[in-house]
Amino acid sequence: MKRSYFGGFVIPRMLQIKDAPSIIASELISGNFPIIILVAGGSASGKTTFANKLVERLQKLSFDVILISMDDYYIGKEYSEKYGYNFDQPESIDILMLKRHLDDLKKGKSINKPIYSFIEEGGKRVGYEKINPRQIIVVEGLFALNRKLTNAGDLKIFVKTNCHGRFVRRIMRDSKRTTWSQKDILGYFLSVVEPMHINYIDVQEDNADIIINNPYDPIIEPHQAGCNKEKQIKVILDSPISIDEVQKSGAEFLAHTIQEDHYFIGSGQLEGEVVRIRREQGNLIFTYKALEIDNEMRIKHKFEFPISEQERGDVEKIFKERITIVKIRDIFVLNNLIFSLDRIVLEGKDLHFFEIRGDNIKEAKNLLKKLNISGELTRQSYFEIFS
């Protein structure tokens, strides 16, 4: 379905992120300037990336354009703490000042835009910057389609990503660009960011002229974020192998452990992705894995870290537990290759697996041959096998 907007041009209601900047920019030629474009979306939805690409495309078409971030209109940490707000609530931002500034720019007047620093004193306004009127003003932020602001916008855009995608992106992104631990990022997202998203951000979609889909890509994005790689060969054994048989090959026994793995699913989670909480020796470990295509080895981009019981409870608020698998694991090393014998008893089935971890496919195959391992090779996780 298509809808008409200002200037008489027509843009599809739904766009994909890769096509949107060019489609929108090409249609703005017939607009009546100045034009104000509002871009909203959740944390890690890709709204800032989209806004930057849109501005870049407009500049290539020789438009006089500027990008304004709503972040500069935060009032300050001291103010938010005084009144009990967090930075994912619209009350922490001076939306009315931004509205006045956009009205002035629309009338051809210059403004003194605030400059905000998230570093100084934990967050404060540190100065002002003069902004002159432009042909096109692009505003991006969590609350760019807040009802107090929408009348100022000529074109209103909402960048949409499901909770699962924003959750994974946020952990990967902030662990690289902030001093926060992955554990702290997870806790803040689950306890603050997502509840605020539901209350204040999702509702803005109804105010949008255009909705841009920006789904999380579990193949490309973990690689771009530099996630650790886990490489494995997994064999579904035809028959059990004893510890004694393995040790006769010269392998060193490292550990015996019991792992209780709780696998979760979330809206938008794709085939090959794993969200897991493991309980082992009284500890809880959160793990995310994303599949990478390979002909022989099972390769997963992953991150994992310890969490608390409270954080486990927060995970359960946005993800649904699909299955629990209890695994009895004996771990060995031989020729610098770590491998394990795994026994899983589930729903009356007693299944045995052999897993090798390492980069060298040739050495791994030689180990299988040396140990006389027979069975079916699989690239599936235990979650995929038993779900």
N, C-alpha and C positions, 0 to 999 in steps of 0.2 A: 504494500500500500504506500502511496506517495502523498506528500502534503505540501501545500504552497506556503511560502514564507515571504518576508519582506522583499521588495524589489521584484516580485512576480516570479522568481525562479522556484524550481521544484527540487527537493532532495528526498531520497528514501528515508522513511522513519527509522529503519534499522540499517546499520552499516557495520562492516567488519573493520577492525583497527588498521589493517594494512592498506585498505582502500580509502578510508575516510578523509585524510588530509587533502588528497588530490581532488576528490569529488567535491568537497566543501569549498576549497579554494577556487576551483574553476567556476563555481556558480556565483561567487561573491562579486564577480566583475559587474553584474547588473544591479548591485546594491546601491542604496542611497546612503552616502557617507555623512558623518562617521557611523561605523557599525560596532556594536559591542557584542562580543561572543562570550558566553559564560560556559565554563567547562567544570563539571562536578564529577565526583566519583569517590569511592571508598579508598582507604589507605591501601597502597600497593595494587590499585586497580589499573594503573597505567595512565592516569589522567595527565600527570605532568609530562610524561614522555609524549603523549599524544599532542598536548598543547604546544610543546616545543617543535614537534614535527609540523604542526599546522602553521605556526609562525614562520618556520623555515621555508615552507612551501609558498606562503603568501609573499615573503620577501623575494623569492625567485620570480614571482609574477610582478615584481616592482611595486607592491603595496607598501605604504608607510604604516608599519604595524608595531605594536609594543605588547609585551606579555607582562601582566601584573599577577603576582602571587598573593593569594589571600593570607598566606603565612605572615606577611609584613603587617597585617592588621591585627595580629594578636596583641592583647593589651599588656600582658606580662605575667610572669609566674607568681609574683607577689599578689597581684589582683586575683588571679584564679584560685590561689590557695586561700585567700581571705574569704572568698565567697563559696568555697567548696566545689569549684569547677575543675574539670580536667581539659587537656588540650584537644580532646575529641568531642567537645561540646561546643555548639555555636556561641554560647554565652561568653566564651573566652576570647572571641573575636569582636572587634568593633565594626560590625556589619553596617551600622548606620553611617559611620564615617566613609566606608567604602562606597555606599550608595550615593552619598553627597558628591564624592569625587567622580564617580561615573557620570552623574548628572551634569557636573561642571564640564567634564571632557566632552560630553555630548553637545553642550552649548558652545564649545570652542574655547573654554577657559582652561588655563593651566592649573595644576594641583601640586601640593606638597605631600607626596606619598611617604608614609612612614617607612623606616628601615628597622627591621627586627632582627635581633641576634639571639639564637638559642643557646649561645655559649656564655655570654656575660650574665653573671648572677642567676644562672639557670634559665634565663629567658627574659629579655627586656627590650623596649624600644630604645634605639641608640642614635637616632637622627632622622632626617627627612631628605627627600630627593625630589627636585622639581621635575614634573612630567608635563610636557606640552601636548596639546591635542594631536591626535593621529587619525588617519583614515580608519584604521581598525584597531580596536582594543580587545585583547584576549585576556580574560580573567580565569585563572584556574585555582581550585581549592576544594577542600572537603565539602564546604557549604555554599558553593557558588550558585546553587539553585535553591537556596533558602528563600522562603516566601517573602522575606523582607527585601530581597534583592532582585527577584525575577523580573519585576516591571522595568528594571534598568537594562535588561538584556534584549537584544534584537534576535539573537539566535542562541538557543539554550541546548546544551549537549550534556548527556550523562554517559560516562564510561563505566561499563558494567563488567564485573568479574565475580564469580561465585565465591563463597566463603572459603572453600578449600584452596582455591587458587591464591586468594589474597593472603591467607594464612601461611602458605608455603613461601610465597614471595617475600613476605614481611620478615620471616626468619632468615632467609638467605640474604636479603638486602641489608637489613640492619646489623647482622653479625659482621658485615664487611665495612659498613660506613659509620658505625657507632662503637662506643666502648662497652655496650651492653653485652652480657653473655646471652647465648641462645636460650638458656633457661629463663632468663629475665624477659626476653623478647616474647617467648611463648606465653609466659604468665600474664604479661601486660596485654597482649593481644586478646587472650581468652577472657580476662576479667574486666577489661576496659574497652579496648578498641571494638570488638565485635558487638557487645551490648550497645555501645554508642552508635555503631553503624546501623543496627536494627532500628534504633529510636529516631535517629536524625538524618541518616544518609540515604538509606533505601527509599524512604518516602519521597525524596527529591526526584526520583525517576518519573513520577507522574507529572512533574513540571517541565520535562524535557521535550523539545521539538524533535531531537534526534537521539537515539540510543546507540552507542557504539559497543559492540561486543569485543571483549579483549580476553579470551580464555587463556588460562595458564597452559603452557606447553611443557609437559614433563620430560620431553626428550631434549629440547633445545635449552630451556632456561636453567636447569641445574648445571649444565655444562658451562654456560656463560657465567654463572655465579661461582664457578670453581669449586663445586662440591667434591668431596672425596669420592673416589671410585672403589667399589667393592667388586672384585672379580672372583667368580666361583665356577666350579664344575660340580654339578649335583647328579648323583646316580640313585635311582630307586632300586635297591638291592633285591636280587632274586631270593636270597636267603641271608640270615643274619651272619655277621662275622664277629668272632670273639676278640677280646683284648689280647689274649695270648697269641692268636694268629697274627695280629698286626705287629706285636712286639717281636715276633720271630723274624720279621723282615728287617729289623734294626731300628724301627721307629721308636722314638722316646715318648712315653706317656706323660702328658702335661697336666691334665685335670679331668675330674668327673664333676658334672654339675647338672642341676635340674632347672630348666627355664620354663617359666609360665608366660606364654606370649598371648597378649590380648590384641587382636586385630580390629581396626576400626574402619568404617567407611563414612564418607561425607559427600554432600551434594557437589557434583562436578568431578569427583574423583574418577580417574580413567583406569582402564585395564593396565596392569603392570605396576601401578603405584601401590605402595605399602605404607600405611600409618599404623604403628605398633607401639604398645607399651609392654616392656618385658619386666617381669619380677624375677629376680635372681639373687639369692643369698640376702634377702631382706631389702634389696635396693630396687628402685624403679628406674628404667631407662626408656626415654622416648626416642623413637626412630622413625625417620622418613626415608623411603627409597623410591627412586624413579628409574624406570627401565631404559637401558640403552641397547639398541639393536646390534647383535653380533651373531655370527654364524655358528660359533662353537661354544663360547663361554657365556655364562650368565653374568652380565655386567650391570651394576646398579650404582647410580649416583646417590649418595646418602649423607645425611647428617644425623647425629644422635648425641644425647646428653642426659644426665641424671635429672629427675624431677621429683617433686614431693607428692604426698598423697592428695594435698589440696589441688595441685596442678593437674593431677590425674582426674580429679572430679571436674575441673574446668574443661578438660578435653572432652569428657563425656557429655558436656552440655551442648557441644556443637557437632560432635561426631557420634555415630551410633556403633556400639560394639557388635561386630558381626560373628566372631568366633574366637574361642580360647583354645590354644593348643599347648599341651604340656609335653615338653621334649626332654628326654634323658640323653645327655650328650657326653661322650668321652672324646677328649681332644689330644692329638698327637702332633709330632713334628718329625719330618724325615727329609733330608736334603734341602733344608730351608723352606719346605712346604708345610704349611699348617693344614691339618685336615681333621675331620671328626667322624665318629660313628654316632648316628642319631636314631633313637628309638621313639616312636610316637604311637601312643595307644589312644584311639579316638573312635567312639561309637562302635565298640566291639572289634575294631580293626587294629592289628598289631603290625605296624609297618616300620621298615628299617631303611635308612638312607646313609649315603657316604658323600661328604662334602670336602672339596679341596679349595683352598684359598691361595691365590697367587697369580702373577702376571704371565708366567711362562706356560703356554699351552702344551708345548712339547714335553716339558718336564712333568706336567700334570698327567699327561697320557702315559708316560713311562711309569709313573707311580701306580696308576690304575693297573697297568700290565704286571708290574712287579708284585702287587698285592693280590693279583688274580681276581680283580673285582669284576663281577658280571652283573648286568642289569641295564635298565633303561635310563639313558641320559635325559635330563629335563632342564629347561630354563625357567620353570615356574617356581615361585616362592611357595612356602608351606601354606600361606594364606590362599594362594590360587589353587593349590592341589586339593585342599580340604574344604574350600568354600562351596 
